[in-house]
Amino acid sequence: MSNFGNLKKDASGPWVMFVLFSIAFAWVESAVVVYLRDIYFDGVFKFPLVVFWEEGKHIIDPLVRIELGREIATIIMLVTAGCLAGKNGLQKFCYFMVSFGIWDIFYYVWLYVMVGWPESLMTWDLLFFVPLPWVGPVITPVIIALTMIVTGSLIISLDNRGYTIAWRWYDMAIELGCGVLLIIAFCWDWRNILQMPGDMTRSGFPNPFAWWLYVPAYLFSVIYFAIRLRGIVYRRPHL
């Protein structure tokens, strides 16, 4: 019993520290966004975005280039943290999912605490700017973040309790494929968001979200995961 208690304590330690790291990192992200909104939108984020075109070429503000680098650096930091916490490849990836999910949710929590935004879960947001603008109602990334936290934590818990998850390459390919479809749903309206010249209907204000792509891709990924998990989890023999 004592050994089991120590094992449980050791297994939960990294997860708790990851939660604290992700929540704190979310505050940093929210603070940076508050500064950017003060620079570009007088402290209140709204569409359309500040976009400049000249002779058919998109003119990128120097600060936007820095912001692109910051977004990439943020993902690298979350991936690195996951690699440091996980005991094996699967755990490393799952810790990244947990960290990303908590970071993403608390990003909105802290923004609401700081500036009272978003007003609701259906408020439109610019999620990322790499490689194209990712735009959608706040509820869409929050749903994905919650799913990442639950599934990542579940797999980490099973692995720490002595189970083997026989996840195949095609399982990962299918789930990543669904993830790509979700990204496409966020980027679907990119021409309008960037206000590409030559079409007066591209106002920069978000059009109806691509629910027709988001919902099937999300549901399929969750259902596939639930069905496959029941058949690929095995108890490791005691040595």
N, C-alpha and C positions, 0 to 999 in steps of 0.2 A: 504493500500500500504506500509505503514511504517513497519507493522508487517511482511509482506511478505519479505520486504528487509532485515529485521533482521534475519528472518528464513534462507534466502538464504545465508547471510553472515556467520551465525553460521554453516550451513551445509557444506560450502566450506572450512572453516577454517581447520578442521582436514585433509581434502584431500590435501590441499596445504602443510601443515606441513609434511604430510606423504611423499610427493614428495621430499621435501628437505632432510628428514631423509634418504630416499632410495638412493638418489644421493650421499649423503655424505658417507653412509655405503658402497656404491659401490666403492668409492675411497679407503677405507680401505681394501676391498677385493682385489682390483687390486694391491695395494701396497704389500700385503702379497704374492700374486702370483709372483710378480716381484722378491721378495726375494727368493722364492722357486726355481724359474727358475735359479737364479744366483747360488744357492747351487747345484742343480742337473744337469743343462743343460748349464752351462757357460753363462747364461743370455739369451739364445735363446731356446724357447720351441720347442721340436721336438719329434717325435716318432722314435724308440720304447722307452717305459718308462724304468726307471731303476728298474729291477725286479730280485730278487735272489731266486733260488730254491736250496734246499739241501736235498738229499735223499727223493725226492718227496714231500717235504714240502715247502710251500711259506714262505720265510724269510722276515719278515716285518721290515723295518727300524724304529727305535724309533721315528724319526721325522714324519714318515708316520702315526704312531699311534696318534701323536699329531695333525696331519692334519685331521685325521678322526674325532677327537673330535671337532676340530674347525669347520668343516663342519656341524656337528650336532648342535653345539652351534649357528651357523649362522641361521639355520632354526628356532631354538627355539626363537632367538631374533626377527626374522621377525614375527613369530606367536604371540609372546608376544605383540609386537607393534600393531598388528592388533586387538588383544583382548582389548587393552587399548583405541584404537580409535573408535571401533564400538559400536553402541548403543544397538545392539541385536546380536544374534548368527549369523544371515545371514550377517549383516554388518561386524562383526568381521572377518568372513571368507573372505569376499570380500576385506576388507582393507589389509588382508594378501596377497591376489592375486595381488592387485595393487602394494603393496610394493615390493613383490618378482619380479614382472615383470619389474618395473623401475630399481630396484637394478641389475637385470640380464643384462638389456640392457646397463646401464651405466658402468657396469663392463667391457664390451668390449670397450665402448667409452673411458674410462680412460686408459685402457691398450694401446689403439691406441695412445692416447696422450703421455703416458709415454715412450713406447718402439716401437711404430709403428707396433704393432701386434693387431689384425689379418690383414694379407695382403688383404684378401677378405672375403666375406660372406661364401665362400665355403671352407675356411681354416678349417682343422680338429682341434678339441679341446677336451681335457679331461674335462668334465663338473663336475662330482663328482666322488668320490671313495667309496661311501657308497650305498649298501653293496658290489657292484661290480663296476668296471670302467664304467662310462657313457661316451661314445664317439660319436661324430657326427660333421658334418659341422656346423660352427657358425650360419648359417642361421636357423638351426632347433630349437635351444632354443630361438632365437630371435623372430621367428614366434609365438611360444607358449607364450613368455613373452608379446608381443603386444596384443595377444588375452586375456590374463589374465588382462591386464590394461584396455582394452575396456570393457570387460564384467563386471569386478568388479566395475568399475566406473559407468557403466550404472545402475547396480542394486542399488548401494549406492545412486545415484541421484534419482531414482524412489522411493526408500524408504523414502528419506528425503522430497520428494515432496508430500508425503501423499498416496502413492500407496502401496498395499499389494501384495507381490510376493508369490503366493501359491505354492511354490516349494515343491514337494513331495519327500519322501525318495527314491523312485525308480528313480526319476530324478537325484538325487545326486549319486545314485549307478551307473547309466549308465555313467554319466560324469566321475566319479572316475574310472570306469572300462576302459574308453577310456584313462584316464591318466596312468593307469597301463600298457596298451598296448604301449603307447608312451615310458614309461620307459624301457619296454622290448626291444623296437627298439634301444634305446641307448645302452643297455647292451648286445645286441645280439652277439656281437663279443668279449665278455669278455675273452674267452679262448685264443683267438689269442693275445689280448692286454696284458694279463698276461704272454704270452709266455709259456704256460703250457708244461712241458717236455713230450717227447715221440712222438712228431710230428714236423718234421723239417719245415713244411709249416707254422707253427705259428711263424711268424717273428716279431710280435709286431707292425707292420705297419697296420693301419686300412684297412680293406677290404671295398668294396663298402657298403655304408650305407643301412640299411634295410628300404628303401623307401616304399617297398611293404607293410610294416606294419605301418609305420609312417603316410603316406598320408591318407589311409582309416580311421585310428583311429582319426586323427586330423579333417578331413572333417566331419565325422559322429558326433563328439562332437559339432562342430560349427553349423551344420545344425540342429541337435536335439535341441540345445539351442535356436536357432532363432525360430523354429516352436513352441516349448513349451512356450516360453516367451510371444508370442502373445495371448495365451489362459489362462495364469495364473496370469496376472497382473490386479488388480482391484483397483479402486479408493476408498479409505477409506472414509466413510461418515463423514461430518463435525459434530463435537459435539456442 
